[in-house]
């Protein structure tokens, strides 16, 4: 009796040891991680230019996560790389993105600096010298991304505590040389989004405000018109993040302020000028100023001929002391000379340097680099005032990710507004030679910086990629209402964006981050549970019926066979 | 993979009940009917408990530990004991020994409890993509609960069914039964009053269940000795 009991105990102890050992193996297999994290992500734009695909071609994502510390020979075709912008280097970009190596997906983490929803301005803990390289890097990355066809989902997200926690977790895993796969477990990124669909006939909306000049009775002919134009829509790597504070939110804010100033002047018959003022907020700017083109086409001949000149505003929020006036007629042209001399006279008074830049139009080329070129093509004298010294390429400087409110300087806009408004006023009232300041500071006609700032803030929070703006977008309605307040007559013009661009929807999504256990873990767990149940069974049989019963349980079947045989 | 995990957790939660039934002489004496009856009694008891909880307890906004409310809850918890009493004494069982009767009742009781409290969360949660230890711990808790239920049934059968037991053991039996019956309140106190985490609570439950099982086993054996 005694030896049997001892044997039993030994057996039990042994089985208990093995169970404990297995449990330890399990615990080391999987690190504890908290519940699923949900992150707002913004998809890289997906578009076609005349049928050629560009951008991220997929939206749904279901892959394990990895960091930049992957081993060089790892197969990344089923891995989402989570890349903070700070750690991005261009060798990776050229190696994997430009050469289009297979990846499961990409998730770029942007600093809070670029987040327009981050209103309190936190996240600017970066030193000033740290911002510029980041900005340049992001700008470079963005140009590469939007001009490459990437057959996997690419998303942007902003760094925050949750995301950084996940990132450190992933890095830790990668550092141990155990990239997340189905067999090892780890973090899994899931974006359940439907297949991106083409945006059917994207519309663009132009807003036009008309401020009529004073008509004297003896003057039978039509009054000349001055047009002030800014394009308000954007194009960027992530349509849901493309706010374009500088390009061209600054132009829109300046235009609204100029409209406000002249509405004050024109509301009084004594100061009402002999020029009509035409304010145009055009759409389709990034696409060769398609909206401007349609808007001009819709004018009747008489109006078009009455336009004395048009001033287009483009990117005027981050210049130091020099502005450029871009024209497409040679500087010797009398009209151009008149415009330039008018503005440079005012600029001198304000201590601003204004330079003229001439760029010929190539009619056979469909590329329209400046908004004024659309006017010039229709033989209307026009100029673009901008801080940019050279014409941007297609889809460049149109409201990219880096073009955030943080980098837009409202004093620059205020100064530009002063320059333009003063220049226009001198032309309208014929004070070219005299040094008269109409919009003097501290007068009731002074340029209002807080008005500009508040509009710039609103604009910098509103992504404005035209194909994704609904027909009655509140922002467009707000612009219309604001112009209605300042001008006599406001018209909305809705057109279909034509040309070679096709856009695809699903611009933002929710990323679910799961901590998943591996198949190996589940198998091990099954093994442990199985052995636990077997041990339990044996234990119960032994304690209630005795060991002999247990042994006989295994012996019985063969004996039965013998009997039946 | 996640269905796999669900399967694992289900094995952990419900496996021991089946193993207990098949490994012990319960299966030989075909006491399934008794267990089913006990499960039905459990369901009825749970219903009564729910009604009582809904009637007498305030819905607490915070997750803090309120002694008065918890005392009420513990009192209502004793309805379980009443249910068990009914299952042990009033149900007409087939002629099975007391020894097997309490095991069958405890088993049915614990199984019904597991099904009622753990099956739905398991089905909803364990199939999700996110991995947590919660469902494995919950399975372990179900094991502890099985042991506790059988201990309570054993103590109950000692209290109500066995007439000739040693006088000295009677208070011990009652104390043990009291401890086992108040286990839900104790764990609730640990969880919310002391802020213990789930793994720690489950560890405690496993430990106490083993201790209680051992004591009730000893008590049962001690009561059996004089009668033999």
Interface residues (C-beta under 8 A of the other chain):
Chain A: X30 X32 X33 X35 X36 X182 X185 X188 X190 X512 X514 X515 X516 X517 X519 X522 X525 X526 X529 X530 X532 X533 X536 X537 X538 X540 X541 X544 X545
Chain B: X1 X4 X5 X7 X8 X11 X12 X15 X16 X19 X20 X22 X23 X24 X25 X128 X129 X130 X131 X132 X133 X136
